[in-house]
């Protein structure tokens, strides 16, 4: 039976596809009017992290040397001290606000052992026993105020290190209660929280010695009891795992880690929604020459690491938490602060494909690590100038609505097509097409549309071009006009190594009304 939306015709030959059609000459015809709805995501689908250690100050990933600097010597300390981030800067607020609505997650490995100093004194110079860092009321109030200013809902986790535990090793509520109580007093609200950051790597995340799946299950049950009494409308996320399903480095053995399946077997369905983290590779800071080279980024195998990881965790969700939402609460180009190309145009293909493929799988939100720190920040941490991934996030926010459509399979592995209802246009459809072929054009046919083509002078450039013109924010963070190029119905060529959004305002799609 032929699909009502798409048909492939050459002489008497007809082949049906779900959402796109192709001729034997490789032409793809999209019919946005008939694309069916397949999922729906949170309005805060594109969101961001500000690491807890950015709030407190401390040793965080140092940037890679600039092009005119000598490369770091093998074995160089990958961290550098940085003072607390200044969230009051007008430029930072303006650029983060342009991504509203969003979630702002304040967590990370350092949060597991951060003491909340519940007084108005200056920050303690030495953390109390059993902790590795200190967050003051003033610092957390700054994060709350920032979230209000930029239209973000707060997501976090709590301390779980030895300092939070009694003589029997049981987790106690004192620190979490002080944190939640002050949040309310300061006018904030925690929309969602995990218990701890990345329990699969509990030993590396300051958990007590010998921490295992049974200890995790005992802790998360205790935290649920606390949370439902303290802040019953806060969404309880978990387990927040990472490192399973797809190896971050092929052939490299991972350190001993806890099993998400065993954690869920022991804890039961205590969480309101399933959360996980993913990094598609590890930075050379951590793995040296075993790390992925940039030449392998524009490949289907690399891009598929995101949906393949989600598929692993979604299967566990379906088994142990059936019917509950799945959230991606931390992600970025590479673990350990990003690879040297994380700030370049080439990474936008990973990011765009991640957003497209995970939305189609009904993942509710994707929280990018970080907003403005290290090489994987959306913004340059020194100048706060937007990087290519920021521009991609901005266009996604402006053009792609929350209803996800079936755009159908693409007949070529180097072409990926995703579609959503158009934001702000009843019946309208937005399509994003990724041509990951560095050497050849692709072509698609669709109705009259506004076109937004993203390219760069070279793949490793930090300059993003929109329809051939560089995208650049003003010194104060004011964004340029983001306008499409009007095109007639018919064939649209997709340049090599490009990402193109098309908005079909008058598509007439019933699912988008």
N, C-alpha and C positions, 0 to 999 in steps of 0.2 A: 504494500500500500504506500502510495506517495505521501510525503508529509505536506500539509497544506501551506507551510511557510516557504519551503524551498524545493526547487526542483532543479536537477542538472539535466540539461538537454543538449544532445548533439545528434542531429538527424532524428532517428526514432528512439535513441537511447535515453532513458529517464532513470536517474538514481536519486533517491530521497536522502536528505540529511536533516539533522535537527538543528536548524538555526542558520546554516550557511549553505550555499551551493557552489559547486565547482564544475567547470567544464574540463574536458580532456586537455585543454590548453592552460589549465591552472587558474582560470578566472573564478573568483569567489563572489557570489551575489548574496548580499544581506537584505533581508526583509524585516526591518525593525518593527513594523506594524504587527507582525504575527509572532514575535518572540514570546514564549510563555514565561511566566514567573517561576523561578526555581528556589528562591531563598529571600530572606530579608535580614539586613544587618542593622546594628545600632546606629543612630545618628552620629555617635562618637566613634565610628568605625576606624578612622585614622586618628590615632592618639600618640602620646609621647611619654617618656620617662624623664624625670630629673632624679638622678641617683641620690640616695640618702647622704652619701659622702660628699656630694656637691653642696648639700644644705649645711652640713657640719664643717666642711673643710677637712682635708686629709690627703692621703696618698692615693691618687687615682691614675688611670692610664695616661702616660705622657704622649703628646702628639709625635708622629714620625718626623724625622728631620725634613726640612724644606728642600726643594730641589737644589738650592745653592749651598746646602750644608752637607758635610760628609755623612755617610750612613752610620748608624749606630753600630758599635762593635759587638760581636757575638757575646752573649752573656750580660749585656748592659741591663741595668735595673729598668724594668718596663714602667715603673711608677714615678710620679713626681708629686711633691706636695702642692696643693692648690688651696687658696683661701676659700672661705664659703662663697658660693655664687651670689652675686648681687641681683636679686629678682626684682628690684625696684626700677631697673633701667627701662626708660620709656621705649627704646628701640626693641628690646627683648619682649616687652609686653605687647607692643604693636604687632610684631611678627607672629608671636604665639597666638594672639587673639584672632589673627586671620585664619587660624585653623579651627576655630570654634564651630560647633561644640566639640569638646574633646574630653578624654580622660587624661589626668596628669598623675602618673604613678610615681610615688616616692618610696623606693624600696631598694632592691639590690642586695648583693651579698653582705655589704657592710651594715645594712640595716639589722641583720640577724644579731649583731653584737653591739648595737648603739644604745647607750643609756639615755633616757629622757630626763633631763635636769628640770624638775618641776619647781622652779623658783625663778626669780628675776635677777639673780646674780650673774656676773660674767661667766662665760663658759669655763668649766673646770679644766685645769691644765692636765690632769691625769684622770682617766676614767676610773670609776669604782672597780673593785675586784670582780672579775668575771665578765667585764665589758672591754671593748676595744675603741670605742668612740663615744662622743657626747653630743647630744642635740639639745639646744636650749629652747626655752619657750619663745624667745624672740626670733630664733631661726625658723621654728615651725610656724609661728605666726606670719612670718614673711612668706612662707610657702602657701599658707591659707589665703593670704591677701592676693598673692599672685594668681592663684587658681580662680578666685572671684573675678579678678580684673580681666582674665583672658578667656572666660567662659568655659572653664574646665572643672570637671568633677574629680575629687580626690580618690585615688586608689593607693593602698599602702600594704604593709605587713608589720609585724611586731618583733621585738627582741626575743630571742629564744636561747641565748648563750648561758653559760654557767651562772652568771650573775642574776638570772631570773628564777633560779631554782632553789628549792628548800634542801634540807639536810638529806632527804631521801632521793634527791635528784628530780623531783616532780616540778613541772613548770607551774609558776605562780602568776597571779593576775595583776600584781601591784603595778608593774611598769606599764602594762597595757591599759589599765584603768586610768592611771595618771595621764597617759597620752590621749585617750578618748575623751576624758573629762575636760582636759584643757582645750581640745579641739572644739568642743561645743561652746565653752566659755569664750573662745576667740572668734566665734561666729562661723566656724567651719563645719563641714559634714563629710564623713568618710563614706563615699558611695559604695565602695567595695574593698575587701581586704583579703589577702592571703594570710596564712599563719606565719610561715617562714619562706624565705626566698630559696628556691631550688633545692628541695629536700633530697633529690636523687644524689646530690653532691653535699650531703650533710656534713661530712668530715671537713670539707674545704670551706664550709659556711658557718663555722664556729659552733656547731652543735656539740653537745657533751660527748666525751670519749665513749666509744662503743654504741653510739646512737644507731638504732636499727628501725626496721619497719614497725615493729610492735611499739617502740617508744614513740614513733611518729603518730601512730593510731591513738595512743593514749593522750598525747598532747593535743591533737586536733579535736578530739572529743571534748576535752576540757575547755579548749578555746571556744568551741561552738556554744557550750553552756554559758560561758562568759559573754560572748558576743550577742547572743539572742536576748540576754538580760540588759546589757549595756547599750547596745545600738541595734535594735531588732530589724530596722529597715536597711542595714548595711548588708550587701550581698557577700556571702561567704564563698570565696574562690579557693579552689584547690584541685590537685595538690601543688601545682606550680612547677612541674617537673621539667627537666631538660636532659638532653644527651642520649635519648633512646630512639629506636626506630631507624634512624639514618645516621651513620657515623659522621662526625664533623670532619674527620680526617681519615680517608681510606687507608686501611692497613696499620693505623696507629692504635695500640691498645689503650683503652680508657682506664683511668684510675678506678679503684673499687667504688661502686656506687650502689645506692638502694634501688629496689625495683618498684616502679609505680604500680604494677599489678599487685604485688604483695602488699604495698601500702594500702591500696584500695580494698583488698580482701580483708585486711585487718581492721580498717577504720569504718567500713560500711559507707553508705551514701550520706555522709555528714555535710557535704558541701552543697551550696545552692547552685553552683555552676562549676564546670570543669575548666581549669586553667593550665596552660603549659607555656614553655618558652622554646624558642628555636634560634639558632645561629647556623647559617649554611656552611660555615667553615670556621677555622680558628686562625687568629692573627699570627703572623710570623714571630711576633713578640713571644708567643708561647710555644710554638712548634718549629721555629726556624725554617729551614729549607723544605720541611715536610708540608708546609702550608701551600695552599692553592695559588697558582700563578694567575695573573689577570687575564692571560690569553685563554683561559678555560672558562671564563665567566659567561660568555655568550654562547652557551651550549644548552640544549634541552636537558641534559643530565643534571647540570648545575641548578637550573631553574626548578626542576622537579623535586629538589630536596625539600622545598617548602610543603607542597601538597603531600608528598610521601611521608613526611614527619607528622603532619596533621592526621593522615590516614591511620598511622600507628596509634596515636593518642585517641582519635575518635573511636577506634574499635574498643579501647579500654573504657571510654566514656559510655559507649553503647552497652557494654557488658555490666558495668558496675554503677553507672549513674544514668540509666536510660531516660531519654526525654529532656535532659538538662542541657542548657546552652554550653558552648565551648568558647573560651576567650583565649587569645594569644596576648599575654600580659608583658612579655619582653621579647624583643627581637632586634636584629641589626645585621649589618653586613658580615661581621665576624666577631666571635667571642674574643675577649682580651682587648677590647677597645677599638676594633676595626683594623682592617688591612690598609696598606698605603693608598689603595684606590677607592676606599670607602667614600671619600668626599668627591669623587669624580663622576662624570656623566655615566660611565659604564655601570655603576651600581644601580642606576634608576631602572634598569631592565629587571634586575632581581626584585626590586621594591614593587614595581608595577605588576609584575607577574605574581608576586606574593599577594598583593591586594586583590587582583582579579581572581586568582585561583581559590583563595581562601574564602572570599565572599560567596563564590559559587558553592562552596562546601558548608555555608551557613555559619562560619566563624564570625562572632559578633563584633569583635574589635581587635585591632592590631596596634600594639603600643610600642613605638619605635624608641630604641635606646641609642642616643639621648636627644634631648632638645638642643643643647648647646655645649657639649663637652666632648673632647677627644676627637678622633678622626671620623667616627661614625655619627657625630652630631648633625642634626638638620641644619644648624647654623654654625658658622665659624666661631669658635669660642673667644677669639681675640677681637674680631671686628663685628661679630654678630651678623655678618652678611650671609644671605641664604646660599646654601649649596644646592646642587642639582636635585637631591632627594627632597629638599624643602619645596622646590617648585613643583615637583611631581605630586607631593602631598597636597599642595594648594589647588592644583587643577583638579585632582580627584575630589577634594572637598567641594569645589564650586560646580563641578559638572555631573558627578555621579551621585544619584540618589540612593536611598536605602533598599529599594526593591531590586533584586538581582534577577536578570533574565538569562535565558538559555540562548547563547549566540551560536551554538552548534560547534562541531569539531572542525578544526582547520585541517586541510589536506596536506599541509607541509609543516614539518617539525620546527621550522625556523619562523613560523608565523603563528602568533597567539592572539586570539580575539575574545574580548569580554564585553558584556553589555549590562547596563543598569537602566532603570527608569531615569530620565533626565531630572536633575534637581530643579525645582521651581517651574516646571512646565508640564501641565496636565496632558497626559498622552504622549509626551515626548520621550525619546530614547537617546541615551549616550552610549557610544561604542568606543572602546580603546583597542587599538591594533598595535602589537609589538612585532616589528621586523627585526629579528636578532641575527639575520644574515648580514655580515659586514661588507659583502661584496655585491649583492644583487638586490634589485627592487622586488617588491611584491605589488600586487594590485588587487583592489576589492571594488565591487560595484554596490552602490547604495543610493538612497534618495538624496535630494538636495539637503545640504547640511552645512553647519559651521565647522571649520577644520582648525585644529590646534596641533601642529607638528613640532615635536621636540627633537632637536638634534644638537650636536656640539662640533666644534672645530676638529676635535679628535677625541677618542674614547676616554682618554685619561685627563681630559680638560675639566676644570671646575666651572666652566662657563656653559650655561644652558641656553640654547637658542629656541625661540618660539616663532615659528613661521619665518625663520631666517634672521631674526633680530635677537640680540642678546637680552636676557632677562636680568634686570638689576634693580635692587631696591635703593631708594634714596638713603642718604646718610642717616636720616632720622627713622628709617624703617618704613617709610611710605612706599607702598607697592605700586608698580606701574600698572597701567590699564592692561587687563588680560582679555583680549578680544580675538575671536576666531576670524578665519578667512572664509567668506561665503563661497560655497561651491555648488555647481549645478548637479542634478541627478546624473549618475553615470559612473564611469570608472575613475577611481582615485589611486594614484600611484603612491606607494609607501617607500621612501628612500631607504637605502641600506642603513642598518643600525639606527633605527628611528622608533619613536613612540608617537602615535597619532591618536588624538581624541576627535571624535565626530559627534556633534549634537544635532539630532534630527528633531527639531522642536515640534513639528506637525506630523509626527509619525502615526498618531492615532491608535497607539497601543492601548487596548482596553485594560490591561493589567497595570497600567501607569496612570489611571484616572482616579 
